[in-house]
Amino acid sequence: MGARNLGDYPRNLGQFRRRFPDDEACLRYLVETRWPDGFRCPACGAQGAWFLERRRLWQCRACRHQSSVTAGTVLHRSRMALADWFTAAYLVASLKPGISALQLAQQLGVHYETAWLMLHKLRRAMVNPGRGRLSGEVEVDETWIGGRQAGLKGGRQRAGRKALLVAGAVEVRTKPLLPNGKTPPHPTWLGRLRLEVIADPSQATLGGFIGRSVEPGATIISDAWGGYGGLAGLGYTHRPLSERAMRQAGLDADAVPGIHRVFSNLKTWLRGTHHGVGADHLDHYLNEFVFRFNRRFYPMAGFATLLGLTAVLPPTTTDEILSPLSPGEPSRRRGRSTGLTSRRFSHQIGTSPTLETAVARLTATLDEASA
């Protein structure tokens, strides 16, 4: 069984059905993806193995260690057929607006809870931990996810707000000149995207998000909010634009139109496809939106990428998906409205952490994730 070629993935539903008609075809694809140069034992590193067809395991000829091609993936120990998992991955990657758990349950003929868990496991396989940071010119801004709320004063008021604050950064690329030397009608386009739930719009928090998302040396374009101060000291070229000054000058008062368009599409997608999401899982819906946005010009490649990532990333258990985020929370509250359903960041609201505190929190989170 040889390694599959790059770009060897179905480009439409007909090709998908012909390529993956049953579980055996899906199993062959996983083998070719996980062991492109032939089987290598994860225990001793030796090549060559017997295939135990009844249990679908590979037994090393040297040390007799038994390996499963789905070990360490979202498919591991799943009772669902491989063909159903592949269908779910294909629908997630190929449908432009995505697919909800209710729609997936109807397509696969499974219970809603089963489809919901499948989608969440796939979402957790969408983020490549080794992905590169953004570069060039990058627009940065924040937005609230959680709907309108009466009685608030100002867009950055945190006290009493039920929504969650999301920071975003998107590359702004310039199109080349036309053959006649003129500027194209739409001279810019949006490149890669990063989104992240943040605790507050303080300088330390926004600086941490930008440091994790953007390469030093890039040009950061933002509004005039003071939380973006100090970026020059972090190795960035900062271009703050005052929307008030732009209005007074008779210009279009939109300092960062690119990331604003992203936020608008994100909120439309959350409402239209998922009809709102809970705060406990907002991060993973953001990951799906980023995954989809960054592959919008070649969505079919997302199918191969998604399954390829699941072959190397550790799986997420059902208990981990359903567990509450806040320490001491007895259970995750039901409901779809995005808000502080698990008192998320409640220990941080009301104070702006220092940079050292933010770094310590990030380090602790990474240590817990790797434990």
C-alpha positions, 0 to 999 in steps of 0.5 A: 500500500503506497503513500497517497499523493499530495492533493489526492482528496475528493473535490466533489460529492461524487468523487467522495462517494467513489473514493470512500464507499465503505470502512475498508477504503477509509481504513486504507486512507488512514494507513496511507496518511499515518504511515506514508513510508510504510509501517513503523512500530511506535514502540521499537521503530522497526519496520514490518508488521502483520495485520490482524484483520479481525481486530484491525491491528498491526503487530510489529514483527520485531517486538510484537507490539500491537498498533492501531491506525486510529490510536491518538486520533478522534476516531480512536475507540469510537463506535461510529463507522469510519465511513460516518466519520469521513462523511462528517469530516467531508461535510465540515470541510466542504460546506461553505456555511458549515454544518450544525449538529442537528443537520449532521444528525439528520444526514448520518441518521444518528442521535443529536448528542452523537453528532454534537460530540463528533463535531466537537471532536473534529473542531479540536483537531482543526488547530495545528499547534505548529502553525505559523504566526501572521506577517506583513500588515495585520489589522487587529480589533476586538468584539463582543460575542453574545448579542446586544444587552441593554443598559451598557455604556460604551463598547468596552464596558466590562462590568455587568456584561454577559457577552465574551470579548473576542480579539481578532487579527487578519492579514491585509494583502495588497494586490499587484498592479494591473498590466496597464499599471493601474490599481485594481478596483479592490486593491486589497484582500484578506489573508490568514486569520486568528481569533481568541477569547480574551479576558479584557481589552487591557494592554497586557492582554491584547499584547499577549494575543498579538504576541501569540498571533503575529510575527515580530516585525509585522505592521499592526493596524488598529484603532486608537484604543490605549490597549494597543499601546506599547506594541513598538516595544514588543517589536512591531510597527504600530499604525493606530488610526483615530476614527474620530479624526478620520470623520473630522477629515471627511474620510470613511471612519473605519480604521480596520475595515478588514477585521470588521468584515471578519467579525460581521461574517463570524456573527452571521455564521454563529447565528445562521448555522448554529443559532448561537453557541454557549460560552463554554465552547466558544473557543472551538467554534472560533477555531472552526471559523478560522479553519474555514476562513483560512481555506476559503479559496480551496475548501476541499483541501480542508478535508485532507488537512482535517483528517491529517491533523487527527492522525497526529493530535491527541484525542479529546475525550467526551468528559473533557468536552463536557467538563466545565471550564471554571474550577468548582463549577458543579455542571455546565449550564444548559442554553445556547446564548453565549455568555458567562454560562460557567462564570468564565473569566469571573475571577478576572473581571474588574481588574486588568492583569499585569503582563507578568500575571498574563504570562503566568496564566498562559504558562499555567494553562499550557502546563495543564494542557500538556500534563 
